[in-house]
Amino acid sequence: MSSFRAFLNSPVGPKTTHFWGPAANFGFVVAGLADVKKPADKISGKMTAVLCVYSLSGMRFGYMVRPRNYLLMGCHAANETVQLYLLSRWAMGTRKSVNHSNE
C-alpha cells in the first residue's frame, strides 16, 4: 500500500500533468492505429510527417524535463512507431501510383 501511496504523491503521479498529459497523448497512438486499416492513398503524408517530428521532439522533451517523464517518452515512442509505419505505407502508395501513371 505504501508503494501505491508513494506513486499517488510522486512528482509524476496521477495528481500531476506529468501523468495526464501523456495519458491523453495516447489518443494519437489510437488514432494512428485506426489509420492502419485505411488505404494508403487516404493517408496524409504531410500530416504524418508532422506527427513524426512532433513525437521526436516530445520524446526529447520527456527525457530532458525534470523529473524525467518516462510515460511521455513511451507515449511518443509508440506514436513515432505508428506514424513511421503510416509514412512508409503512404510513400509506397505514392510510388506505386507514380509508377502506374508512367506506364
CYANA upper distance limits for C-alpha pairs under 8 A (distance plus 0.5 A):
  1 MET  CA      5 ARG  CA      6.77
  2 SER  CA      6 ALA  CA      6.52
  3 SER  CA      7 PHE  CA      6.68
  4 PHE  CA      8 LEU  CA      6.73
  5 ARG  CA      9 ASN  CA      6.78
  6 ALA  CA     10 SER  CA      6.33
  7 PHE  CA     12 VAL  CA      8.46
  7 PHE  CA     13 GLY  CA      6.05
  7 PHE  CA     14 PRO  CA      8.41
  8 LEU  CA     13 GLY  CA      5.63
  8 LEU  CA     14 PRO  CA      6.48
  8 LEU  CA     15 LYS  CA      7.18
  9 ASN  CA     13 GLY  CA      6.57
  9 ASN  CA     14 PRO  CA      8.45
  9 ASN  CA     15 LYS  CA      7.57
 11 PRO  CA     16 THR  CA      7.51
 11 PRO  CA     18 HIS  CA      8.15
 11 PRO  CA     67 PRO  CA      7.57
 12 VAL  CA     16 THR  CA      6.64
 12 VAL  CA     17 THR  CA      8.15
 12 VAL  CA     18 HIS  CA      5.49
 12 VAL  CA     19 PHE  CA      6.25
 12 VAL  CA     67 PRO  CA      7.82
 12 VAL  CA     69 ASN  CA      7.44
 13 GLY  CA     18 HIS  CA      7.52
 13 GLY  CA     19 PHE  CA      6.21
 14 PRO  CA     18 HIS  CA      8.24
 14 PRO  CA     19 PHE  CA      5.71
 14 PRO  CA     20 TRP  CA      7.14
 15 LYS  CA     19 PHE  CA      7.93
 16 THR  CA     20 TRP  CA      7.26
 17 THR  CA     21 GLY  CA      5.84
 18 HIS  CA     22 PRO  CA      7.45
 18 HIS  CA     69 ASN  CA      7.17
 18 HIS  CA     72 LEU  CA      8.16
 19 PHE  CA     23 ALA  CA      6.81
 19 PHE  CA     71 LEU  CA      7.72
 19 PHE  CA     72 LEU  CA      8.47
 20 TRP  CA     24 ALA  CA      6.56
 21 GLY  CA     25 ASN  CA      6.74
 21 GLY  CA     72 LEU  CA      8.12
 22 PRO  CA     26 PHE  CA      6.94
 22 PRO  CA     71 LEU  CA      6.72
 22 PRO  CA     72 LEU  CA      5.29
 22 PRO  CA     75 CYS  CA      6.66
 23 ALA  CA     27 GLY  CA      8.35
 23 ALA  CA     71 LEU  CA      8.49
 23 ALA  CA     75 CYS  CA      8.27
 25 ASN  CA     29 VAL  CA      7.93
 25 ASN  CA     75 CYS  CA      7.18
 25 ASN  CA     76 HIS  CA      8.30
 26 PHE  CA     30 VAL  CA      6.89
 26 PHE  CA     75 CYS  CA      6.36
 26 PHE  CA     79 ASN  CA      8.15
 27 GLY  CA     31 ALA  CA      6.60
 28 PHE  CA     32 GLY  CA      6.56
 28 PHE  CA     79 ASN  CA      7.04
 29 VAL  CA     33 LEU  CA      6.65
 29 VAL  CA     75 CYS  CA      8.17
 29 VAL  CA     78 ALA  CA      7.07
 29 VAL  CA     79 ASN  CA      5.37
 29 VAL  CA     82 VAL  CA      7.34
 30 VAL  CA     34 ALA  CA      6.75
 31 ALA  CA     35 ASP  CA      6.85
 32 GLY  CA     36 VAL  CA      7.09
 32 GLY  CA     79 ASN  CA      7.89
 32 GLY  CA     82 VAL  CA      6.53
 32 GLY  CA     83 GLN  CA      7.08
 32 GLY  CA     86 LEU  CA      8.23
 33 LEU  CA     37 LYS  CA      8.28
 33 LEU  CA     82 VAL  CA      7.21
 34 ALA  CA     38 LYS  CA      8.19
 35 ASP  CA     43 ILE  CA      8.04
 35 ASP  CA     86 LEU  CA      8.22
 36 VAL  CA     86 LEU  CA      7.23
 38 LYS  CA     42 LYS  CA      6.90
 38 LYS  CA     43 ILE  CA      7.72
 39 PRO  CA     43 ILE  CA      7.69
 40 ALA  CA     89 ARG  CA      6.32
 40 ALA  CA     90 TRP  CA      5.60
 40 ALA  CA     92 MET  CA      8.49
 40 ALA  CA     93 GLY  CA      5.94
 40 ALA  CA     94 THR  CA      8.49
 41 ASP  CA     90 TRP  CA      7.17
 41 ASP  CA     93 GLY  CA      6.83
 41 ASP  CA     94 THR  CA      7.79
 43 ILE  CA     48 THR  CA      8.24
 43 ILE  CA     86 LEU  CA      7.87
 43 ILE  CA     90 TRP  CA      6.54
 44 SER  CA     48 THR  CA      6.57
 44 SER  CA     90 TRP  CA      7.99
 45 GLY  CA     49 ALA  CA      6.56
 45 GLY  CA     87 LEU  CA      6.76
 45 GLY  CA     90 TRP  CA      6.71
 45 GLY  CA     91 ALA  CA      8.14
 46 LYS  CA     50 VAL  CA      6.71
 47 MET  CA     51 LEU  CA      6.70
 48 THR  CA     52 CYS  CA      6.77
 48 THR  CA     83 GLN  CA      6.44
 48 THR  CA     84 LEU  CA      8.33
 48 THR  CA     86 LEU  CA      7.62
 48 THR  CA     87 LEU  CA      6.56
 49 ALA  CA     53 VAL  CA      6.93
 49 ALA  CA     83 GLN  CA      8.14
 49 ALA  CA     87 LEU  CA      7.38
 50 VAL  CA     54 TYR  CA      6.58
 51 LEU  CA     55 SER  CA      6.52
 51 LEU  CA     80 GLU  CA      8.09
 51 LEU  CA     83 GLN  CA      7.31
 52 CYS  CA     56 LEU  CA      6.74
 52 CYS  CA     79 ASN  CA      8.27
 52 CYS  CA     80 GLU  CA      5.99
 52 CYS  CA     83 GLN  CA      6.46
 52 CYS  CA     84 LEU  CA      7.25
 53 VAL  CA     57 SER  CA      6.74
 54 TYR  CA     58 GLY  CA      6.51
 55 SER  CA     59 MET  CA      6.54
 55 SER  CA     76 HIS  CA      5.36
 55 SER  CA     77 ALA  CA      7.42
 55 SER  CA     79 ASN  CA      7.02
 55 SER  CA     80 GLU  CA      6.08
 56 LEU  CA     60 ARG  CA      6.92
 56 LEU  CA     76 HIS  CA      7.58
 56 LEU  CA     77 ALA  CA      8.19
 56 LEU  CA     80 GLU  CA      7.44
 57 SER  CA     61 PHE  CA      6.63
 58 GLY  CA     62 GLY  CA      6.56
 58 GLY  CA     72 LEU  CA      7.83
 58 GLY  CA     73 MET  CA      7.40
 58 GLY  CA     76 HIS  CA      6.55
 59 MET  CA     63 TYR  CA      6.85
 59 MET  CA     72 LEU  CA      7.33
 59 MET  CA     73 MET  CA      4.99
 59 MET  CA     74 GLY  CA      8.09
 59 MET  CA     76 HIS  CA      6.06
 59 MET  CA     77 ALA  CA      7.10
 60 ARG  CA     64 MET  CA      6.62
 60 ARG  CA     73 MET  CA      7.95
 61 PHE  CA     65 VAL  CA      6.33
 61 PHE  CA     73 MET  CA      8.42
 62 GLY  CA     68 ARG  CA      6.61
 62 GLY  CA     69 ASN  CA      5.36
 62 GLY  CA     70 TYR  CA      6.91
 62 GLY  CA     71 LEU  CA      8.38
 62 GLY  CA     72 LEU  CA      5.85
 62 GLY  CA     73 MET  CA      5.56
 63 TYR  CA     68 ARG  CA      5.85
 63 TYR  CA     69 ASN  CA      6.75
 63 TYR  CA     70 TYR  CA      7.48
 63 TYR  CA     73 MET  CA      7.14
 64 MET  CA     68 ARG  CA      6.96
 65 VAL  CA     69 ASN  CA      7.41
 69 ASN  CA     73 MET  CA      6.98
 70 TYR  CA     74 GLY  CA      6.51
 71 LEU  CA     75 CYS  CA      6.60
 72 LEU  CA     76 HIS  CA      6.71
 73 MET  CA     77 ALA  CA      6.49
 74 GLY  CA     78 ALA  CA      6.61
 75 CYS  CA     79 ASN  CA      6.78
 76 HIS  CA     80 GLU  CA      6.39
 77 ALA  CA     81 THR  CA      6.71
 78 ALA  CA     82 VAL  CA      6.89
 79 ASN  CA     83 GLN  CA      6.47
 80 GLU  CA     84 LEU  CA      6.46
 81 THR  CA     85 TYR  CA      6.81
 82 VAL  CA     86 LEU  CA      6.79
 83 GLN  CA     87 LEU  CA      6.47
 84 LEU  CA     88 SER  CA      6.62
 85 TYR  CA     89 ARG  CA      6.81
 86 LEU  CA     90 TRP  CA      6.63
 87 LEU  CA     91 ALA  CA      6.59
 88 SER  CA     92 MET  CA      6.58
 89 ARG  CA     93 GLY  CA      6.55
 90 TRP  CA     94 THR  CA      6.53
 91 ALA  CA     95 ARG  CA      6.58
 92 MET  CA     96 LYS  CA      6.64
 93 GLY  CA     97 SER  CA      6.68
 94 THR  CA     98 VAL  CA      6.70
 95 ARG  CA     99 ASN  CA      6.66
 96 LYS  CA    100 HIS  CA      6.66
 97 SER  CA    101 SER  CA      6.72
 98 VAL  CA    102 ASN  CA      6.88
 99 ASN  CA    103 GLU  CA      7.17
